[in-house]
Amino acid sequence: MNKPILLIVDDDAQVLAAVRRDLRARYRESYMVICTSSGEEALTTIRELKARGDSLAIVISDQRMPGMHGTEVLARSRDIYPLARRVLLTAYSDIDAAIKAINEAHLDHYLSKPWDPPEERLFPVVDDLLDDWQAEYLPEAKGLRLVGHQWSPRSYAIKDFLAGNIIPYRWLDIARNKDARVLLDAAGVGDDDVPALFFEDGFVLRNPEPREVAERLGRPLSAASDLYDLVIVGAGPAGLAAAVYGASEGLRTLLLDRHSPGGQAGSSSRIENYLGFPAGVSGSELTRRAVAQAQRLGAEFLVPLEVTAVSIDGGYKRLTLSDGRELVTRTLVAATGMSYREHPAPGVSEHTGAGVYYGSAMTEAPVCAGRRVVVVGGGNSAGQSAIYLSRYAKEVQIVVRRDSLRDRMSHYLIDQIGKTSNIRLRPCTEVERVEGSGHVERVALKSLVDGTSEVVDVDAVFVFIGTRPRSDWLPATVLRDPRGFVLTDHDLRADAEYARIWKEPREPLPLETSVPGVFAAGDIRAAATNRVAAAVGEGSLAVRFVHEYLALT
Ligand SMILES: Cc1cc2nc3c(=O)[nH]c(=O)nc-3n(C[C@H](O)[C@H](O)[C@H](O)COP(=O)(O)OP(=O)(O)OC[C@H]3O[C@@H](n4cnc5c(N)ncnc54)[C@H](O)[C@@H]3O)c2cc1C
């Protein structure tokens, strides 16, 4: 951590050097001394310190300076660092002004020049002020700080990106955190520029796209090679497993994801049924380990990059990326999983990211502290999220159309829900409407038994209904079932279109789609089991057949 700062302001170079010399002689072990030669320069420096997250302990300013007077510098520094101690340096003739300024500029002390000997006239004063400051101050938030509005979809997108990529950051909500506004003002960030991301070196990204954040964090977004043996699209459990096996078996392997690694599993608060973790493991921890493993073994990983289309060019697969660039690979594993279907009720789409969230409760759970929330859906992911949210929220209502959770949720989750006093199950109910101005404030819930409606005050709605495969980026020749899930194995051979599309003198390999060399693994597959272990198994297995395919070509 950087040392706290002692800032000196004086236009007289000799006095400045003398104060600096004395302060450094005594405080250099624990504090950093910074000199500025005008009020304007001092305020710019103070704003920069704030943007970097440095702590300012004392400002010592001369009173008589051209431009801004010392009292004004000190008064204005208070808006940015209210706890920093303020000392005015005066000539004997200015003592009256100094006394007046004690109230106006909230001076803590005035020192008349000269202060020799410093052991008697300077250090005891500064020691006292630093002791007081030390007792009161809290370290400034360091590292990445994201400042924005809680209910803004733009803020949510950046939070989600940072959390999904396991990048530590601190969230400062403008409405709740005093420092948020101070930081924005200090950096001159206007309302149109939020959310703003503050870096440790003082750099500020204004209303950025996740891609700009990745670039600024030094994460590569360009592929290192022109041609790969294996490109894996989607870094959920299936894609990560394929990357580990592909790289460890010597294939030139590239893994990419449109958002962050981990996929749906990454948003799970606790995966209880994955082999080898008797106490369960959080999705983010499992993801962190898998990414480290894949990269250590030599897989290249690019995020956030979305694949928008694929064309087949002889034995090569040409991938088009969302930024217009292309990648070429000999084999492809499609591991883009699935996402939750949009809830059709009026008001839902307007509030998506502003109180309505799909498939993830982790990022937003802490801000639900003391609030009321609704979880829509009756599957395991809904159950797990409801339990996680109940640790923060005042009340969690699970809204399901069925009459119980029995059919679709694991037993252990139903038990846990039954034992959690602030979770309320609302069976035979559906969300009829979501309302609010700027963010979710109410939902209308309709009983499917008698058709009556009830409007309840809630702050957030988490949706876990229906599933939609993320397969629209694949070429039309990759056969899918009527819902869009990709066909492989027996389902592929049984499809009416199979004979028309498949023209190889061999049968498709396991997990191979109707396009030779294009494989599918995990939740994107028709008849997938929708489990982390199954996705990991399929991702690993796909690599075995990638080798077989490469040996044939
Ligand atoms: C909240 C929750 C809790 C769960 N809990 C459990 C549990 O306890 N136990 C269990 O076994 N299972 C659990 N599951 C299910 C499990 O997470 C999934 O079955 C598993 O994640 C599927 O893995 P996948 O790799 O096939 O796809 P996904 O996890 O869906 O990952 C797909 C990835 O592809 C990326 N992608 C999509 N389209 C593109 C594109 N065009 N270009 C680039 N990238 C793209 C996405 O960003 C995503 O990262 C849970 C799911 C959820 C949502």
The ligand as an SDF file (V2000), in Angstrom:
LIG
                    3D

 53 58  0  0  0  0  0  0  0  0999 V2000
  -27.4090  -20.6740  -11.0580 C   0  0  0  0  0  0  0  0  0  0  0  0
  -27.0460  -22.0420  -11.5820 C   0  0  0  0  0  0  0  0  0  0  0  0
  -26.6940  -23.0650  -10.6980 C   0  0  0  0  0  0  0  0  0  0  0  0
  -26.3240  -24.3230  -11.1730 C   0  0  0  0  0  0  0  0  0  0  0  0
  -25.9490  -25.2850  -10.2670 N   0  0  0  0  0  0  0  0  0  0  0  0
  -25.5380  -26.4870  -10.6940 C   0  0  0  0  0  0  0  0  0  0  0  0
  -25.1020  -27.4780   -9.7520 C   0  0  0  0  0  0  0  0  0  0  0  0
  -25.0950  -27.2590   -8.5400 O   0  0  0  0  0  0  0  0  0  0  0  0
  -24.6750  -28.6670  -10.2420 N   0  0  0  0  0  0  0  0  0  0  0  0
  -24.6540  -28.9480  -11.5760 C   0  0  0  0  0  0  0  0  0  0  0  0
  -24.2040  -30.0360  -11.9370 O   0  0  0  0  0  0  0  0  0  0  0  0
  -25.0880  -28.0450  -12.4840 N   0  0  0  0  0  0  0  0  0  0  0  0
  -25.5280  -26.8150  -12.0800 C   0  0  0  0  0  0  0  0  0  0  0  0
  -25.9820  -25.8920  -12.9900 N   0  0  0  0  0  0  0  0  0  0  0  0
  -25.9880  -26.2520  -14.4320 C   0  0  0  0  0  0  0  0  0  0  0  0
  -24.5720  -26.1150  -15.0250 C   0  0  0  0  0  0  0  0  0  0  0  0
  -24.0080  -24.9020  -14.6290 O   0  0  0  0  0  0  0  0  0  0  0  0
  -24.6120  -26.2050  -16.5400 C   0  0  0  0  0  0  0  0  0  0  0  0
  -25.1390  -27.4640  -16.8930 O   0  0  0  0  0  0  0  0  0  0  0  0
  -23.2100  -26.0580  -17.1380 C   0  0  0  0  0  0  0  0  0  0  0  0
  -22.6610  -24.7970  -16.8240 O   0  0  0  0  0  0  0  0  0  0  0  0
  -23.2210  -26.2010  -18.6690 C   0  0  0  0  0  0  0  0  0  0  0  0
  -21.9390  -25.9560  -19.1390 O   0  0  0  0  0  0  0  0  0  0  0  0
  -21.6140  -25.5810  -20.6670 P   0  0  0  0  0  0  0  0  0  0  0  0
  -20.1350  -25.4150  -20.7210 O   0  0  0  0  0  0  0  0  0  0  0  0
  -22.2280  -26.5500  -21.5700 O   0  0  0  0  0  0  0  0  0  0  0  0
  -22.3440  -24.2090  -20.9850 O   0  0  0  0  0  0  0  0  0  0  0  0
  -22.4800  -22.8260  -20.1900 P   0  0  0  0  0  0  0  0  0  0  0  0
  -22.1450  -23.0020  -18.7500 O   0  0  0  0  0  0  0  0  0  0  0  0
  -23.8220  -22.3050  -20.5440 O   0  0  0  0  0  0  0  0  0  0  0  0
  -21.3480  -21.8980  -20.8520 O   0  0  0  0  0  0  0  0  0  0  0  0
  -21.4570  -21.4370  -22.1670 C   0  0  0  0  0  0  0  0  0  0  0  0
  -20.4750  -20.2920  -22.3910 C   0  0  0  0  0  0  0  0  0  0  0  0
  -20.4860  -19.9330  -23.7660 O   0  0  0  0  0  0  0  0  0  0  0  0
  -20.3960  -18.5190  -23.8970 C   0  0  0  0  0  0  0  0  0  0  0  0
  -20.9670  -18.1450  -25.1960 N   0  0  0  0  0  0  0  0  0  0  0  0
  -22.2750  -18.2440  -25.5830 C   0  0  0  0  0  0  0  0  0  0  0  0
  -22.4160  -17.8360  -26.8660 N   0  0  0  0  0  0  0  0  0  0  0  0
  -21.1650  -17.4570  -27.3040 C   0  0  0  0  0  0  0  0  0  0  0  0
  -20.6540  -16.9600  -28.5410 C   0  0  0  0  0  0  0  0  0  0  0  0
  -21.4390  -16.8070  -29.6030 N   0  0  0  0  0  0  0  0  0  0  0  0
  -19.3200  -16.6830  -28.6280 N   0  0  0  0  0  0  0  0  0  0  0  0
  -18.5010  -16.8620  -27.5580 C   0  0  0  0  0  0  0  0  0  0  0  0
  -18.9470  -17.3360  -26.3620 N   0  0  0  0  0  0  0  0  0  0  0  0
  -20.2490  -17.6500  -26.2360 C   0  0  0  0  0  0  0  0  0  0  0  0
  -21.1950  -17.9990  -22.7180 C   0  0  0  0  0  0  0  0  0  0  0  0
  -20.7710  -16.6730  -22.3730 O   0  0  0  0  0  0  0  0  0  0  0  0
  -20.8430  -19.0300  -21.6290 C   0  0  0  0  0  0  0  0  0  0  0  0
  -19.7260  -18.6070  -20.8550 O   0  0  0  0  0  0  0  0  0  0  0  0
  -26.3470  -24.6160  -12.5650 C   0  0  0  0  0  0  0  0  0  0  0  0
  -26.7210  -23.6030  -13.4610 C   0  0  0  0  0  0  0  0  0  0  0  0
  -27.0700  -22.3310  -12.9770 C   0  0  0  0  0  0  0  0  0  0  0  0
  -27.4640  -21.2300  -13.9510 C   0  0  0  0  0  0  0  0  0  0  0  0
  1  2  1  0
  2  3  1  0
  2 52  2  0
  3  4  2  0
  4  5  1  0
  4 50  1  0
  5  6  2  0
  6  7  1  0
  6 13  1  0
  7  8  2  0
  7  9  1  0
  9 10  1  0
 10 11  2  0
 10 12  1  0
 12 13  2  0
 13 14  1  0
 14 15  1  0
 14 50  1  0
 15 16  1  0
 16 17  1  0
 16 18  1  0
 18 19  1  0
 18 20  1  0
 20 21  1  0
 20 22  1  0
 22 23  1  0
 23 24  1  0
 24 25  2  0
 24 26  1  0
 24 27  1  0
 27 28  1  0
 28 29  2  0
 28 30  1  0
 28 31  1  0
 31 32  1  0
 32 33  1  0
 33 34  1  0
 33 48  1  0
 34 35  1  0
 35 36  1  0
 35 46  1  0
 36 37  1  0
 36 45  1  0
 37 38  2  0
 38 39  1  0
 39 40  1  0
 39 45  2  0
 40 41  1  0
 40 42  2  0
 42 43  1  0
 43 44  2  0
 44 45  1  0
 46 47  1  0
 46 48  1  0
 48 49  1  0
 50 51  2  0
 51 52  1  0
 52 53  1  0
M  END
$$$$
